[in-house]
Each structure stands twice: as C-alpha cells, then as structure tokens.
Amino acid sequence: MKKLKIGITCYPTIGGSGVVATELGKLLAERGHEIHFISSSLPFRLTKMYRNIYSHEVEVNQYSVFQYPPYDIALASKMAEVAVLENLDVLHVHYAIPHAVCAILARQMSGRDLKIVTTLHGTDITVLGYDPSMTDAIRFGIEKSDYVTAVSASLIKQTYELIKPKKEIDCVYNFIDTRVNKRVDSSDLRGELGILPDEKVIIHVSNFRPVKRALDVIRVFAGIAEKLPAKLLLVGDGPEIKGVCSLASELGIREKVLLLGKQERVEELYSLSDLMLLLSEKESFGLVALEAMACGVPCIGTNVGGIPEVIVDGQTGYICDLGNIAEITEKALHILMNRSVHDHFALNSLHRAETNFGAEQIVSVYENIYYSLLEND
Ligand code: U5P
C-alpha cells in the first residue's frame, strides 16, 4: 500500500482529543506514513524527535485593526500552504469547530482535492451544540468533511439530536498504546509520595473544570477515608482546585489528599492506584478511565455520555448515577474491601482495554478510512 502524507490538526494542550490525535500521528508515522502536525504549538505529547513527523506552527499576528486575532484564517492558510508544499493526501482534523471549517476553507484555497476526515471529540457538540450561533457552522463542518467519526456512540446520538447533520458518522473509539499505557513498577514512587503500605490509593485525573465534578470525588473519598486508611491522588490542574482544597479541609481530610498538578507519566500514578473515580456530568468518552483500566485499575464512573461504553458495570468497575455520593461510596468500598472483587475487576479491565481499545486495531481503522477515501477517486 502507498504510504500517505497526512496533516493532523488538534488542540495541542492537555486533554483527551490532543492526546489521541498526537498518539495517532505517532503510530501512523511508525507505520511509515508522513505526518504533518498543523497547530498553534507543538502538541504536548510530542516530546522528542520522531521519524516521519513534522510540525508546522500557526502564527497569529495581532494587528491593531483586528479586535480579535484571526486564528481561524491563519490556521486555514497554514493548512493550505502545507497541503500544497508537502503534497498532502489527507487532512485529519480533531473538532468540527474551528478545525473542520478551516480545513474546508484550506481545501478551497489550495485548489487540491484534499480529503478531509473530521473526528468529533465532544466539546464542540456538547457545549457549542447548544449555541444557536454555532450550530450551522458545526453542521457545515460535518457535512462538508469527506468522512466523520466520533469517539462514542453516545456522542453520535447527541450530534444528531443537537446538530442534525445529513451525514453518516462512524464510531471510532479512543485508544491506548499498551506499550506505554501499562502497569509499571511504581513502588518507589509510593514511598516518595508518603503513601503507607496499608493505605488504599484512589486516583482522579482531569482538567478540574466544573463538569468533572471533582467536589463529588472529594465527598466520596471522605466516605472511603472514614472506613479505611486511604490517600487520594489528584492529577491535573484547573479552576476547581481551590474549591477542592477548601472542601477537603472542611471535611477534615486535607492531609490525605495529594495535589500533584499536571503530570506527564500518568501510567506510574495509575499503577500504584487501587481505584479510579470519574464522576463527570459530561464526558464524550473518558480517556482517563481507559488509561487506568490499561494499568489494571478498576473504575467507577457516572452514567453519562460515553463513560458506560468504556467502563462495564459489574465487570470492570461500576456505573453510578451522577451525584449519588452514597451509592458511589458504597460501591467504592465494596471494591476496596474485597480483594477478590478488586482483582477480578482489575483483570477484566486489563483485558477489555487491550482487546477493545488497543492502538493497533484502532489505528488500522483510521488507516482504512484514509485509503477508502483515496480509492474512491
Ligand atoms: N493528562 C495528563 N496529565 C495531567 C492531566 C491529564 O497527561 O496532569 C492527560 C490524561 O492522561 C488524558 C488526558 O490522556 O490528559 C485527559 O483526557 P480527558 O479527560 O480530556 O478525556
């Protein structure tokens, strides 16, 4: 098969969509394709030189004539420039707004028959989909793409309900590279973090925006800490951290909560954890739950968005109603106090992560999408 030249645009900061887009680029490059990242800065998981990967930074100049810097136009121009200079076959953009719309403009500007694949990750649908000034643009971005995927069946359903596009949308789940996202020996780190041998470790990883419901995590942890020795690892940073600290102090558990801020090697932290909590009120997939599962950590998630497509209730963890602190605490204690339940869920989690969400399998799905579009010419 001919090796392809693929442009990828994503938000380069921490967040599921940027992580998945970057990992996809890395794995496609390993398969011999030439990957061109086109974004406002280097994606955060591109930490070294990789063979077959190139990065093109979008520069936005601030002229006094503009009230707002014209990022979308600068991005579209850069996409068109790279498409022509590098002879791109495909542009795979993550998020309909603004990336798909920019790609469509870039295709026109370049005058080339550039194939556009758009992956919907959530926020553009679940947040912007409620903004009437945006829905037409989102629909346009979806309908004019050559192929559209979304990261969960729940997100597809929501997209049809809110945006009503006349376009087929295919579910391609997020994935993990089990060579990296795997259980590692982190016993030293356990000691460095001051976690005692008899303490259970609960972990929550997020951007600490209100939708992640980190305060619910604190409330559940308070219930757990009442019954058994435990520590809570909070990984990531965001606006709710202050509220999290206040609530933890109020509930008398502040010294049991370790605020670790943004971290890069999350698999080390998952590997020393006994349970992951993902109690969001909106979540199109729940990548952190999948990452934890790949390290053999059972998860409790809310019955929201794509979370039940990742966590299987009663098999890899539990699915609970949003905000039902009593139920979540009870289920958490059930996992933490019964070694056999924990180990059974841990094994099932490892197996599910590998067989249903392994990178090899899902990267091949994307690769086949690219080839099918080019074959149809
Ligand atoms: N993440 C980190 N470090 C952090 C916080 C989050 O690498 O400090 C990563 C998670 O591992 C996950 C993504 O891959 O950001 C967040 O995914 P989501 O919650 O946006 O789906």
Residues whose N, C-alpha, C, O or C-beta is under 5 A from the ligand:
A	BS01	U5P	I14 G15 G16 V19 V205 S206 V235 G236 G261 K262 Q263 E264 V266 G286 L287 V288
